[in-house]
């Protein structure tokens, strides 16, 4: 007998969400205590006069800190305006898409039963009558719009947090690396808890509001809720691709012309692309990443809820057990809150060497505590035994089975995180080997970097495969959905660490552009280097969870579409399998070419400005930042459409023209191929990036032998970094959205494909 019943679940889920939002606001308030003058020069609290230690810093190191802080505020304002302008323009494009695709959902699902308004036999229990198909179409459309809006909100709020914190991190870096770390991490926590808590709260409210109409038709209710995941991932795809093209077009151009050709420092204010580069960190690495992880959370929750709705939870209307996935997420918020307090208040970072271990401790502590939390939820909420739907059979499951399933995903995520850290950290041999290969030029650097990326796939794939096997044996497809949810259960901590990186990167740029002493830039570079590694870890989590989510959604699609078996010896399935395995390469080619063509235009513009603006290299003239911002904006908005259309149309075309079996093959092929390409691309890019930073930091005799900045080895490392930029920040992260978005879209449209799909194969 479960201890926590319906009333307990109805209280605990929204309570955890509210606590998470309140904690995010508290973190925001703590960051806001660091004063920054307004961009028009007004003092924001006297920081120019006295530091936190109380001594006068205005003349320290020969730097006029009053002028430096005014410049910080000016740069922060320019970055914020640029990022806000881009996102609003992007969202106007996406608003048209949202409206159009919402109509497509309604028309396709409504036509599955010829827009019938009569109750129909339930899909999994024909003896009962369920809500009409037209109602499912309408509510799926509403859920899609709700998920899309929540995804957009997640990206926008993340950007606002990051642009609020970047200058404050730079200013605190004057007073020590520990102070800067706390500001950057608190800012990331504000974003992480706000996103995780609001996603949970919106989904919980939607379930209850939809339930007013659906009543005891839980199958129809949770089938329509899957539209929430579709909406979230649709916006995430365009946000990741558009933001990735923007940031990498600017980054590649800034590195090639600024570092390689002109031999000026990174984020030097003389470089015309420097503002566009810093804006890109916020629209790509922050807004895009926020929407991406929201989409993963929404889809994993929707997959688990849909599969559970056709289990004994659904047939017996056990609301508390049905809400088990959301209760796991609620427990995750509480666990992540405790973990964050360790980083910001209990374990102080005092030296540069402590930054990386402090971030890795967050992952380990949250995983250990979450394992205990999963056990508590599993044994207090779930009945001792129950049945699950297992492709036409009923499978008897015990509550401790689900504890193992969620824990398997959680610990698989930890393994992926630490393996990613090993292959992308400049403290480990793989990255150091990549850096050492730069002695003989860019070609050997590229060869070593590709090898690191390919090798980094091995252990994560085995970890994912182990979690899949264990979870499926114990609890069928529901177990796999819960494993995905387990990997994402500490999403608040994951987002905190992930957002910390771009905030630190922006802080370094502001420190350079505002003329702070070299020691400040060294501190922000140390923060950024650790952030690059944690960003790679975050991408690993996102890709691993996408594989599990996609497989769970795949199983739900096969069940809903009535596919008896997915037989790879069937020519229809095998044709789809080959086409699906090809899609990640087609998609990557489109996104890489988009970055390349935009970067080409950017490089030509930067060269033109250096050649035509007198005094630019001498620092006596200001570059035309606005033109570079416009190039990135125009390129990203135009070139995000084709990759997005490829992903959104592929399931629709395959299901409508070739039928449910071919679509099943397409989804399986995209999953198997996409996960491996995504991991290798992300980790190759991360290795190249940190190999460059390893040489720049010169922290060891080996690194100093390769430097200093501007040496031939350093230029080779910069070239490798520019190759890796679109791999790790555009194509790689977007591929995890591709595999899960195609799967959730197939599930949402499954009733239509089952009724009317296969127009071509019906005649062949």
N, C-alpha and C positions, 0 to 999 in steps of 0.2 A: 504494500500500500504506500503510495507516494505521500510525503509529508506536506509538501507545498501544493495546494490546490489552485483552482481557478482564481480565487480572490488574491492569493499570494502572487501569482504570475501577473495579474492585472495591476498590482501595486509595484512590484519590484522592477519590472521592465521600464516603465516611464520614470520611476524614481532614479534608477541608475543613469538614464539619459539626462535628466535634469541635473544630477550631481556632476556629470561630465561637462555639461555646458557651463555650469557655475565654476568649475575648476578651470575651464578654458578662459573664462572672463577674468578670473583671479590672476592667471598667468599673464594675460594681456595688461592688466593693471600693474603688475610687478615690472613688466618691461617699460611701461609708460612712465615709471618713476625716473628713468634715465632721461634727463632733459636734453632737448634739441631745440635750438632757436628756430623760429618760423623762417620760411624761405625768403621772406622779405627783409630779414636781418634783425627782427626783434628777438630779444633774449628770451629763451624758453625756460629759464630757471637758474641762470647764473653759472652754468657749467663752464663758461669761458673764463670765469674768474677763479673758481676753486674746484679742485678735484674732490673725489669722495674722501680722500685722505685728509683734506683740509688745507693742503698747501697750494700756493699760487703756481699755476702751470702756464701762465700766459707767455712767459719768456723761456720756458724750458726747451733745451736743445736748439735754441735760436729760432724757435717757431712761434709765430703769433697765433695763439690758439683761439683768440676771438675771431680772427679771419678764417682759420681752419674750420671752426664750427659753423660759421656762416656759409662757407663753401659746402660743407657736409649737408646742411639743410637744403641748399640750392640743388645739389646733385640728387638728393633723396626725392625732392619734389619733381625733378625732371623724370626720374625713373618711374615714380608713381603715376605721373600724368601719362607717360608713354605706355605703361602696362595697362592702365585703365582704358585708355583710348583704344588700344588694340583689342582688348577683351570685349568692349562694347560693340566694336565693329564686327568682330567675329560672332558675337551673340546675335546680332541682327541677321547675319547669314543663317545661323542655326535656327533662329525663330521660324524662318520660312521653311526650313527642312522639317522642323518639329511639326508644324501645322500640316505640311503635305504628307508626311509619313503617318501621322495620326489618322488621317483620312484613309490611307492605304490599309492600315490595320483594321479599321472599322469595315471597309468594303470587303476585304478578303475574308475576315472572320464571319461577317454577317452573311456573305454569300455561301459559306460552307453548308448552311441549311436553308438557303434561299430566303434569308432575312426573316425567318420564322419567329413569331412572337408567342408560340405555344410552348408550354413545358415539354421537355423531351426526356426519354429514359436516360438515366445517368450512365456515363461511359463505363465505369467500373462496377456498377451495380444496376443492371437494366431493370430490376424489379422496382426500383425507386424512380420517381420523377424529379428532374432537376430543372434549373432555370433555363429559359430559351437561349438559343445561340446568339440572337440579336443582343441580349443583355450582356453575354460574355464579350461580345465585340465592343460594346460601348464601354464596359468597365476595363477591358484590356487597353483601350485607347486612353482612358483617363489615367490608368496606372502608368502608361508610357509617358504621358505628359508630366505626371508627378515625378517620376524618376528622372526625366530630362531636366526639369526645373531644379530638383535637388542637386543634381550633378553640376549644373551651371553655378548654383549658389556655392557649392563646395569649392569649385575652382576659384570663383571670384573672392570669397572670403579668405582663402588661403593666400591669394595674391596681396590682399590688403594687409594681412598680418605680416607678410614678408617685407613689403615696402615700408611698413611702419617700423620694422625692427632693424633693417640693414644699417642705417646710420648710427643707431644706438649701439649696435655691436661694435662698430668701428670706434666710436668714442670711448666705449668701455675698454677696448683693447689697449688704450694708452695707459691704463691703470693696472694692467695685468691680464695674462691669458685666461686666468680663472674667471675673472669678471665677465670677459667677453664670451666665454663658453656658456656661462649661466644665462646671459641675455639671449644668445642664439638658441640655446636649448629650450628656454621658456617660450620663446616665440614659436618654435616648432611644436611645442606641446600645446600652445593655444590653438594652433591649426589642427593638430591631431585629435584633440579631445572634442573640439567643436564639430569636426567632420564626422567622427565616429558616433558621437552622441546624437547629432541631428539626424544622421542616416537611420539610426535605430528608432528614434522617436517618430520620424515621418512614416517609416514602414509600419510601426505598431499602430499608429493612428489610422493609416490607410486600411489595415486589416479590419480594425473595428468599425470603421465607417462603411466599408464594403459589406461587412457582415450584417449590417442592418437590413440590407436588401436580400442577401443570399440566405440568411437564416441558417438552416441545417444543411444546405447544399455546400459543404466544405470543398468538394472537388471543384465546383465551378468558381468558388471564391479564390482558392489558391492558384487555380489555372489563370484567372484574370490578373492576379497579383504578379505573375511572371512578367507582365508588361513593365513593371517598375524596374526590373533589372535590365530589360531591353532599352528603356529610356536612358538609364544611367550610363550604360556602356556606349550607346550611340553618341552621346555628347562627349564621353571620354575619348572616343576614337578621334573625333574632329579636334578636340582640345589637344590631345597628344601629338597628332600629326601637324596641325597648324602651329602650335607652340613650338614643336620640335624643329620645324622648318625655319621659323622665325629666329630662334636662339642660335641654331647651328650655322645658318647663313651668316649671321653677324660674327659668331665666334671664329669660324674658319677664316673669314676675311680679315678679321683683326689679327689673328695669329700669323697668317701668311705674309701680309704686308708689314704689320707692325714689328713682329719679332724677327722674322726671317729676312725681309728685305731692308727694313729701316733700322733694325737692331735697337728698338726702344722697348722699355719694360711693358709687361702686361698691364692693361688698364691705364696706360699713360694718357693724360687728357689731350695730348696732341693727336691721338689716333681718332679719326672721324667716326669710327664704329663703336667707340667705347660705351656710349649711352645705349645704343641698340643692343650691344652685348649684355649689358646689365639688365635692361628691360627683358631680354630674352630669358634670362635665368628665372624671372618671375612668371612669365606667361607659359614657359615650357616646363621647367623643372618643378615649379610650384603649382600653378593652376592646372596644368595638364596632368601632373602626378596626382593631385588631389581628386580630380574627376576620375582618374583611372582606378585608384584604390577604392573610391566610393562604388564604382561600377562592380569591382570584384566582390565587395561586401554585399551589395544588393543582389547580385546573381547567386552567390553561394547561399544566401539566406532564402531566396526565392526557390532555388533548386531543392533545398532541404525541406521547405514547407510544402512544396508541391508533392514530393515523393511521400512525405509523412501523411498528407491528406488522404491518400489511398491506402494507408495502413490502418491498423486497429485504432490508432489515435483518432483518425478521421471518422471511421464508421461508428465508434463509440463516443465521439464528440468529447474527447478528453482534452480540454483547452490547455491545461497546464503542460501536459506532455507535448501537445502540438506546438506550444511556444518554446520548446526546448532549445531550438537554434537561437532564438532571440534572448533567452535567458543566458546562454553561453556568451553571447555578445555583451550582455549587461554585466556579467561577471568579469569579462575582459576589461571593461571600462574601470571597474573598481581596482582590479589588479594593476592596470597600467598607471592609475593614479598613485598607488603606493610605490610603484617602480620609479615614477618621475620624481617623487619627493626624495628618493635616494640620490638621484643625480643632482638636484638643485639645492638640497639642504643638508644632506647627511654626509655625502662623500665629495668633499671639495676638490676641484681640479686646481693644482698649484703650478704645474710645469707643463711644458709642451708634450713631454713623453707620456703624460697621464691622460691626454685627450682621447686617444684611440681606445685604450682599455676601459675608460669610463663609458664610452658609447657601447662597446661590446658587452659590458656588464649589464647594461639596460636590457639587451636581448636575452641574456642568460637568466637574469633575475625574473623578468616577466614570464619566461617560459616555465621556470620552476614553480613560481607562485600560481601560474595559470593551470598547471597540472593539478594542483590541489583544488583550485576553484572548479575545474571540470568535474572532479570527483564529487565535490559537494553538490553541485547542480544535478549531476547524473543520479545520485542516490536519493536526493530529496524530492526530485520532480517526477522522475519516471517510475512507472509501475515495475514490479519485479520482472515480469515477462510480458511480451506482447507480440503481435505478428506484423510483418512487413510484406508488401507486394514485391515479388521477385520474378518478373517476367512470366506472369501467368500462374505462379505458385505462391503459396503462403509460407513465409519463413518465420519460424519461432526465434525470437531474439530476447536476450536478457539485458537488463539495464547496464551491467558492467561491460557488455559488448560495445555499447555506444561510448562509454568512457574511453575504451581503447581506441576506437575510431577517431574521436576528436583528438586524443593525445598523440596518435600516430601522425596526424597532419601537423600538429603543433611542433613535435620534435623533428619531423622531416624538414620543417621550415628552419629550425635551428641549425640542422646539418647543412642545408643549402646556404644559410647565412654565413656560417664559418668557412665553408669551402670557397664561397665567393670572396670572402675577406682574404683568404690565403692567396687567391689568384690575382687580386687587384690591389693589395696593400703594398706600399713601397718598403715596408719593413720585412717583407717575405721574399724568398728567392725568385719566384717567377717574374715579378716586376723588376727586380734587380738585374735579372738576366736580360730582360728586354732592354733596360737602360744600358747595360754593358754592350749590347749588340749595336748601339748607336755609334760606337767607335769606328765602324766601317761604313757608316752611311745610313740613309733612310731605308734602302731596300732590305737590308738585314733586320732592321728594326721592325719593318712590316711583317717579314716572315716570322720572326720570333713572336710578335704580338698575335698573329693569326693562330700560331701553334698553341699559345696559352689559352686563347678563347676556345679552341676545339677541345683541348684537354680538360678544361673546366666543366665540360658538359657531363663527364662520366659519372662522378659521384652524385650530383643532383638528380640525374635520371634514375640511378639505382635507388635513391632515397624516395623519389616520387613513386617508382614502381613498387617498392616495398609497402609504402603507405596504401597504395591502391589495392594491392593483393590482400593485405591484412583487413582492410576496411570492407572490401567486397565479400570476403569469406565470412565475416562476422555479421554484416548488416546490409548486404546487397548494395544497390545504388544509393540508398539513404546513408550508408556508412561512408561512401566516397564523398557525398555532399557534406557530411559532418567533418570529414578530414580536411576538406577545403576550408570550412568554417573555422576549424581548429588552427589552421595556418594563419588565418586572418583574425583570430580572436584577440590578438594583441595589436590590432591595427592602430590604436591610439599611440602606442610607443613606437611602432614602425614608422608612422607618419611624422612623429616628433623628430626621430633621427633623420628621416629622409629630408624633411624641410630644413633641418639645421644646416645641411650642406650648402644649398643655394643661398641661404641667408648669410653664411660665412663668406661665400664667394663674393656676394655683393658688397659685404663689409670691406673685403680686401680691395675691391675696385674703388670704393668711396675713399678709403684711406690713401690710396695712390693718387687719385684725382684731386683730393683736397690738400695734398702736400704734407701729410703727417710724416713724422720721422720714420726712418727705415725700420727701426725696431718694431714699430706698430705693424708695418706690412709683414714682417717676419711672423708675428703672432697670428695675424689673420690668415697667412698662408698655411700655418700649421693647423689652424681650425679647418681651413678649406681642404687640405690634404686628407684629414680624417673624415671630412664630409664626403669626399669623393668615394672613399671606401664604403662608408655607410650607405651612400646612394646606390652603389653597386649591390650591396646587401639587400636594400629595399627592392631593387629591380628583381633580384633573385627570388625574394618572397612573392612578388607580384606574378612572376612567370610561373613559379611552382604552384601557387594557388590557382592560377588561371588553368593550368593543366587539370587539376582536380575538379574545379568548377565545370570546365568544359565537358569532362567525362561524365559528371553527374547529370548535367543538362542533356548530354547525348543519350544517356539511359532514359531520362524522362521523355525525351522526344520519341525514341524508339517505342516506348510504351504507349504514349498518347497517339502516335500515328498508326499504331497497330501493326508495326513491322515484327513479324514472328521471329525472324533471325537475321542477323547481318552476316551473310555468307560471302567471304572474300573470293570464293571460286565462282560466284555469280558474275557474269560479265557486266551487269548493271552496277553492282556494288564496286567491282574492281575498277571500272571506268571512273566512277566517282572518287575512289581512293586515290588514283593517280592525279586526277585534276585537283583534288584537295591538297595533296602534298606539294603541288606546284604553286598554289596560291600564295604562301608566304614569300616565295622568291619573286613572284610577280609584284606583290605588294612592296617588298623591300626595294626592288628595282625602281619603282615609282617614287618612293619617298627619298631614296638616295639621289636619284636624278634631280628631284625637286630641290634638295639642299644644294647639290652641285651647281645647278643653273642659277639659283639665287646667290650663292657664294661667288660665282663668276661675275655677276653684275656688281656685287658688293666690292670685290677686289678691284675691279676697273674704276669704280667711283672713288675708292680710297686713294688709289694711285693718282687719279686725276687731281684730287684735292692736294696731295703732297706736291705734285708737280706745278700746280697753277696758283696756289695760295701763298704769296710771299710771306716769309717769316713763320710758317707753320712749324717747321722742324726746329726752329730756334725758340719756339714758345711765345713769340711776340704777337701771333695772330691766332684767332680761334677757328677751329674747323666747323664745317657745316654738319652738325650732328643730325639735323632734321631730315636731310636727304637720305642718309643711311637708314634712319628709322623707317622712312617711307618705303625704301626698297624692301626691307625685311617684311614690313606689314603687307605690302601688295603681293609679294611672292607667296607668303604663307597662306593668305586668304584665297588666292587663285589656285594654288597647287595642292591644297588639302582636299579639294573636291573630288578629284579623280580617284585617289586611294580610298577615300571614304565610300564612294559609289561602288568600287569593286567589292568591298566587304559587305555592304548592305544589299547589293543586288545578287551576289552569288547564291545565297540560299534560296532566294525567291525564284531565280531563274532555274536552278537545279530542281527544286521541288515542283515547280509548276510544269516545266517541260519534260523532266525525266523521271519524276516520281519520288516516293519516299525512300526507296532502297538506295537509289543513286545519291540522294541527299545524305543518307546515313554514311555512305562511303566517303562523300566529300568532307563531312565533318570529321570523320576518323583520320583521314589523310592530313587535313589541315592541323589537327591536334598533334599528331606524331611528328610531323615536319616542323611545325611552327615553334614548338617548345624548344627544340634543339637549336634551331637557327637563332631564336631570341636569346638564349643563354650565351651562346658563343659570341654573338654580336655585342651584347652588353659587356661581357667580361673582357673581350679584346679591347674594346674602347676604354674601359676602366683601367686596364693594364697600361695602355699607351699614355693615358692621361697622367697616371701616377709615376710612370717612368720619367716623364718630363719633369714632374715636380721633384722627384728624387734627385735629378741632376741639379735642378735650380736650388734646392735646399742645401746641397753639399754637406750633409750631416755625417758622412763617413769619408775615409781616405779614397775609397773606390769612386764615390760620387764626385768628390773634388777633382779627381783625375779626369773626369769626363767634362767638367765645367770649365769656366763659369758660364753664365748666360751669354749667349752670342757665339759660343764656340761651335765648331763643326758638329760635334756630337749633340750639343743642345739643339742646333737647328734640325738635325735629323730626328730628334725626339719630338720637336714641335710639329714636323711633318706627319709623324706617326699619330700624334694627338689630333691633328686636324682630320686625318682619315677616320680615326675612331670616334670623333664627335658625333657624326650622324648615325653611326652604328649604335652607340650607347645611349643616345638621347633622342633619337627619332625612330629609326627602324626597329631596333630591339625592343624598346618598351611598347611600341605600338602593336607588335606582333602578339603580345599576350592578350590585347584587346581583341584582335582579329579572331583568335580561336574561340574565345568565350562569347563574343558578340554573335558570331555565326551560329553557335550552338543555341543561345537563348532565342535568337530570331527564329530558328527552326522550330523550337518548342512553342513559341507564341503562335506561329502560323501552321502548326501541325494539323489542326482540324481542317483547314482549307486543303492542305496537301493530301490528307487522307481521303477527302471527298472528291477533289477535282484534279489532283496532281498527275503528272505523267502523260501529258498531252501527246508527246512524240512517241514514247515507248508503248503507248496503248495501240499504236498502229504499226509497230515493228516486231 
